[in-house]
Amino acid sequence: MNAFQGWDAASYGDSRAGVYDRQVAGRNDVPEAVGLLAELAGAGPALELGVGTGRLAIPLAEKGVAVHGLDSSPKMLAELDRAPGGNRVTGVLGSMTDFALDRSFPLVWVAFNSLFLVDDPAEQEACFRTVAGHLAEGGRFVVEAFVPAPEQFDGPAALRVKDFGAASLLLQVSRHDAQTQVVESLDLEVTEAGFALYPTRVRYSWPQELDAMAERAGLRLEDRWENWSRRPFTADSRSHLSVYTAADAATASGRAR
Ligand SMILES: C[S@@+](CC[C@H](N)C(=O)[O-])C[C@H]1O[C@@H](n2cnc3c(N)ncnc32)[C@H](O)[C@@H]1O
């Protein structure tokens, strides 16, 4: 059985669009994220890759920054349109690996591990190249991603309980290919109304791999923190917020601090 046959760039978003906001309701990083993004965006415009339902893009737009939101899932973009304040964000259908917008941006960002939904390292690198071509002078590309902990996927596919309440249960099964760094997982949500399946396929990359991709795309790492609050990045950090800028834009250094 191959549960991921036919998986493409729209699959993640199209399968979750209607439930996405409920699934991420527990995340409490929006104020810090939007504060930092607003600082980096300056007068804008800003571009989010994998905008989803606008969790970050809408509050940034509400601060007065012109925001474009690219997504490969038509259903996610429909949710963005429907969301309160969603009309403040210019939705664009396309893949973050290969898009062409007729403007440049002081800020492009990709949040919440969305870069890893591009499940091929060459395509992730293509994303860096495409972004580099859309950065305004001194512009920045911010990547938020997890630091891989492959040991958590070791062993045969295992079922784990992600969450449960009196009327719902969320189970996840995943398999890890250590060679390709691809993790396929399937969430099974059981409620009184029935059950639903939510597949995810990610190709995780180590921070150093991302830096090398960026470098080959003409970008360099300017800053790395653990999270949107600029907590210092250490060997124990399980996430990173990496800020890239054009390799030849030495004068931009220091503006993100
Ligand atoms: C985890 S969600 C993040 C949504 C939003 N940025 C947030 O922080 O809540 C990932 C989003 O990336 C989109 N996506 C996946 N692959 C993509 C690709 N190749 N190009 C553009 N968007 C993609 C999905 O459709 C989904 O909306």
The ligand as an ORCA input file, in Angstrom:
! r2SCAN-3c Opt
* xyz 0 1
  C       1.658     24.224      7.810
  S       0.709     25.193      6.700
  C       1.221     26.824      7.216
  C       0.183     27.876      6.996
  C       0.516     29.236      7.594
  N       1.739     29.768      7.031
  C       0.667     29.140      9.105
  O       1.747     29.449      9.617
  O      -0.309     28.750      9.764
  C       1.591     24.964      5.192
  C       1.000     25.675      3.990
  O       1.936     25.543      2.916
  C       1.233     25.246      1.726
  N       2.156     24.583      0.786
  C       2.592     23.307      0.786
  N       3.449     23.090     -0.232
  C       3.554     24.278     -0.881
  C       4.291     24.714     -2.029
  N       5.092     23.889     -2.722
  N       4.160     26.009     -2.418
  C       3.346     26.861     -1.760
  N       2.626     26.504     -0.673
  C       2.733     25.229     -0.238
  C       0.066     24.389      2.185
  O      -0.972     24.374      1.231
  C      -0.295     25.077      3.499
  O      -1.245     26.089      3.293
*
